[in-house]
């Protein structure tokens, strides 16, 4: 059955509505970054003369090229899981919906999708400058709850224990624990910390920052820090990983998130000049992502 034009909007040039990518322009390996300015930094590592194009629409900037001979797409998402809902659904549409007939393809294409970002640690033994791969991501944004059967790809037991230990409030979205691809994690487990990351629905209150408004959960960061179940502990905050891991699991893609730690919430310190270290981090990620 054809998908209605109101549900999948295709631009006049044959590209998908928000990302402005055409199906043939999407590589099987996709590297996601939040900052549109970081796309050029990543594509600067591409093999000379291999960049195929550059598209830019709002916060969504994309380049496809080759690194060490491997074709990949780098795409900026902007900030937050709401943007990830757009990005992941449109990437899947590019891969698995025939744009000429608007029908779902019989043969499905599985993408490898990795988010490269920055993060703040909440545990005292995770130093600034370290690299952390999110083995689990805790979705505090509620996004995955809008999709059917989300309990089939999340860890309900972990969710219930997390809510109990933290003292979760009824007015907050029900959190979900989404696991990254085992294969993706395997590429980083020798050289990065394996963590359990809170994907927050905002930068201030949802990450326990207090400026002029008090928090709904008193001592929230400390409660996150003390959470422990089945050997898991909460390691850090970021804002997109849970939606990436959860939607990818729903749709049959392999995904994960790896971050450079630029702040310690435990110590109250940060590295505001972290951009100087990003090139080394990008090279580290690229070398393992193309394996």
C-alpha positions, 0 to 999 in steps of 0.5 A, spaced: 500 500 500 502 506 498 504 511 503 500 518 503 503 524 501 501 527 507 505 522 511 511 521 507 513 528 504 518 528 498 521 534 495 520 536 488 527 534 487 526 527 489 529 528 496 526 527 503 522 533 506 527 535 512 534 532 510 534 534 503 537 527 501 535 523 495 535 515 496 542 514 492 545 519 496 545 515 503 551 511 504 550 504 509 554 507 514 551 514 517 555 518 522 551 523 526 553 529 529 549 535 533 552 541 531 552 543 523 559 546 524 562 539 525 560 536 519 565 539 515 570 537 521 568 530 520 568 530 512 575 534 512 578 527 514 575 524 508 579 521 502 581 526 497 576 528 492 571 523 494 566 528 497 559 527 493 555 533 495 553 537 501 546 539 503 544 544 508 537 545 510 535 548 517 540 544 522 540 538 517 547 538 514 549 532 510 556 530 506 557 523 503 564 521 501 569 516 503 574 514 509 579 509 507 575 507 501 569 506 505 563 510 503 559 514 509 554 519 510 555 524 516 549 528 518 548 533 523 541 533 527 541 539 531 539 538 539 534 533 542 530 527 541 525 530 537 530 532 532 532 524 532 525 522 531 525 526 524 532 524 522 531 516 524 525 516 520 527 519 514 534 515 514 529 509 514 525 512 509 531 513 504 533 506 505 527 502 505 521 506 502 521 506 494 520 513 493 517 512 486 511 508 488 511 510 496 511 503 498 515 499 503 521 495 499 520 487 500 528 487 501 530 491 507 536 495 508 540 495 514 544 501 516 549 502 521 548 509 525 553 512 530 552 518 534 558 522 535 557 527 541 559 530 547 557 529 554 557 530 562 559 525 566 556 524 573 561 518 576 567 521 580 571 516 576 570 518 569 575 523 567 574 529 562 577 527 556 575 520 556 571 517 551 564 513 553 560 509 549 553 508 551 551 501 552 544 503 554 541 509 553 535 512 558 530 515 554 527 521 559 524 524 553 518 519 552 519 519 545 519 511 544 512 511 548 509 514 542 510 507 538 507 501 539 511 495 542 516 499 545 517 494 550 519 489 546 526 492 544 527 496 551 528 493 558 522 494 562 525 491 568 531 496 568 526 501 567 521 499 573 527 499 578 530 506 575 523 509 577 523 506 584 530 508 586 530 515 583 523 516 586 520 518 579 514 522 579 508 520 575 507 527 571 514 525 568 514 521 561 515 514 563 523 512 562 525 507 557 532 503 557 534 502 549 540 498 548 546 499 543 547 494 537 552 489 540 556 489 534 557 497 534 559 496 541 564 491 540 568 496 535 569 500 541 569 496 548 577 495 548 578 503 547 572 506 551 568 506 557 562 502 556 556 506 560 549 507 561 547 514 559 541 518 561 538 522 554 535 528 557 529 532 554 533 538 555 539 541 558 538 545 564 532 542 569 532 535 565 539 534 567 539 537 574 541 544 573 538 549 577 538 556 575 532 560 577 527 554 577 527 548 582 527 541 580 521 537 581 526 531 583 530 533 589 537 531 589 536 528 582 543 528 579 545 524 586 540 519 585 542 518 578 549 517 581 547 512 586 543 508 581 545 501 581 542 494 578 545 488 575 551 491 575 549 497 571 550 505 573 548 511 570 555 514 567 553 521 564 548 525 560 547 527 553 540 528 549 539 524 543 542 517 544 536 513 547 532 515 541 537 513 536 538 506 539 530 505 540 528 507 533 534 503 530 532 497 534 525 498 532 527 498 524 532 493 524 538 498 524 545 497 528 546 504 532 550 507 538 552 513 541 559 515 543 561 521 546 567 525 549 566 527 556 567 534 556 564 536 563 564 532 570 558 534 574 560 530 580 566 535 581 563 541 578 568 542 572 568 542 565 573 543 559 570 549 555 575 549 550 574 542 548 573 543 541 581 543 540 580 536 542 575 534 537 579 532 531 583 527 535 576 524 537 573 524 530 579 520 528 578 515 533 571 514 532 572 514 524 578 509 524 573 504 528 566 505 525 569 503 518 571 497 520 
